[in-house]
Amino acid sequence: MAKDFYGELQLGILGGGQLGRMLIQEAINYNVNVHILDPDKNAPCRKLCNRFECGSLSDFETVYNFGKGLDMITIEIEKVNVDALEKLENEGVVVYPQSRIIRLIQDKGLQKQFFKQNDIPTAAFQLISTKENLYETAIPLPYIQKLRKDGYDGKGVKKINSTTEIEQAFESPSLVEELVDFEKEIAVIVARNDKGDVSTFPLVEMEFNPEANLVEFLISPSTLPFEVQTRADEIAKKIAEDLQIVGLLAVEMFLTKEGEILVNELAPRPHNSGHHTIEGNITSQFAQHLRAIFNLPLGATTARTNAVMINLLGEPRYEGLAKYEGVEDVLAVEGVFVHLYGKKYTKPFRKMGHICIVNDDRELAIKNARWVQEILKVKA
Amino acid sequence: MAKDFYGELQLGILGGGQLGRMLIQEAINYNVNVHILDPDKNAPCRKLCNRFECGSLSDFETVYNFGKGLDMITIEIEKVNVDALEKLENEGVVVYPQSRIIRLIQDKGLQKQFFKQNDIPTAAFQLISTKENLYETAIPLPYIQKLRKDGYDGKGVKKINSTTEIEQAFESPSLVEELVDFEKEIAVIVARNDKGDVSTFPLVEMEFNPEANLVEFLISPSTLPFEVQTRADEIAKKIAEDLQIVGLLAVEMFLTKEGEILVNELAPRPHNSGHHTIEGNITSQFAQHLRAIFNLPLGATTARTNAVMINLLGEPRYEGLAKYEGVEDVLAVEGVFVHLYGKKYTKPFRKMGHICIVNDDRELAIKNARWVQEILKVKA
């Protein structure tokens, strides 16, 4: 890049939510000029950037016009207009992750085919065009149906238990996937810069909210066997290299009861499974993403201590102007870091913030986190 | 306060420099709405707040109009119009630190008298109105002359070695102070909230740039004897309680060759001697200032590891658009955190950023910091 990453460089971010917000908190340290495009005029980043533009992320013209004249574009959400990004790339704007990778990851079908072609372990699957195809799939019941496009945070995913439930299946092109009887959901975040340096964060274990299918609880570093950690790490690095991605890539995996690792999904950006790195690791995932896209040496990812991350989700049944309960109580406990996302309105299970709980005593970190989970509530 | 500190509360900060900028980085975590007043249209905070107003900090009308309608005001620089703050306080705006404390600290003469009245150890001094008074002072030569008002970062301070130098002394009301033959300059940052909770950060040792009289190098935690640390800690707490301050107070002290501690100066705000707390301590000074002014439980100040802070000063002889040398090199070293302040123009010794170097091995932290100091330069 002709310009230094600090100073005059103009960086566009597609999406102005919490990931953009935490990326800005880090970008401030390097004088990066940040431009944000988001459809929500109340987006969390709106008051924290050089330029905030309210507009659609999926509209070609909007994305193209936003990106013209910028030096570099990155994303905090995959659901963006890739054709516009491709055109901008061709015109010399640096787009990281590359538009071809966003296109691949937007489509869960292409993602699975990529895994298959590159010998990346993943659950057996089949692509279907309409729900009629479900009657003839070779995948045994019960199975999971996932929309190929536009699903996120558990939306666009259905468990089909029996033939009678096919009636209620999604109509659109989708992916049928073998139901994995997993022991744990794990994730590795990997970063790659344009020089080809690759670096992973230590593996984390996640617990999901069964109702909302969102990460609710995450522990770092993992205490899983060394072989599991090494294997997951190798898989994440291989994917980053196979893709030749520039930027951050979150690799979500299942650890099966038999100790096998299966890759579930990719996210080519900072990810919920890396929020604990802000306080828990030497380099945070946000700092690492900036290092990767600016082709800088990648930072050390070593864990500084035990860190537990819990998502602060909007309470069920509450919708409206957000009100927070228990913030003062949790701030009284050592090693509790509150991150609110600046969202004006809450609704059931909306991600309103996260809390990171650090402690050199792992059991105490977990205990404090469970307590915070009881105390801290977002209502309306 | 009627409003929660997160969400609807409107916080004004007088000054939009690096201290305001780092305060904003932390305030983002709590959804605090930040309003900034600064005379420089290119101030580091200009693009990072809900409202940026360009105007004089010393003009009554400007400060009063800026503050009207806000819920709370704090400062990142002492040189502000205190009459306006006092009027705002009387009209119900919460001002922390309180206007009476800013007024006291603005005047180094009043500060010294406060020390004397409260049995706080400090170098012998005398107040004078004009430089003519220097001929009859009881303080032995050589001594230090300090302007009572408007001095900062080493400006407004003169060493007078002999009677012949009195000619070149400051004309304005000032303070003559015994020259302290000190071993080390040390500092303790103390926080106090409105409930009366008081908490100190571990003592730090500082090295000054002799040419610019600015902190250049700082090590935390200190390895000074326990008695020195305890004594300094007690002094800082006593001052915070004597003042009944709400907010952060940096207490700069001399450790004399005889092991005596003498208080040099106070700063009622986040301070250069606390920048290492961002990466080095559980709670950063910026988080602690917010906790104090919002009357929250004060955070744990324990050091997480060894941290060395070095100021990144504009190189002598360079003036103009800032250019940074060596940023990529220093980012390759583990535990090096770069904080640039978003200043467009550099000039000799201008504070352009700081670097924090952490390491569990203290000697290695110091070694890395010395190397960073060699490598990283701001030129034009």
Interface residues (C-beta under 8 A of the other chain):
Chain A: D4 Y6 G7 R21 I24 Q25 I28 N29 Y30 N31 N33 K47 L48 C49 N50 I282 R291 L296 P297 G299 A300 T302 R304 T305 A322 K323 Y324 V327 E328 L331 A332 E334 G335 F337 V338 H339 L340 Y341 G342 V358
Chain B: D4 Y6 G7 R21 I24 Q25 I28 N29 Y30 N31 N33 K47 L48 C49 N50 I282 R291 L296 P297 G299 A300 T302 R304 T305 A322 K323 Y324 V327 E328 L331 A332 E334 G335 F337 V338 H339 L340 Y341 G342 V358
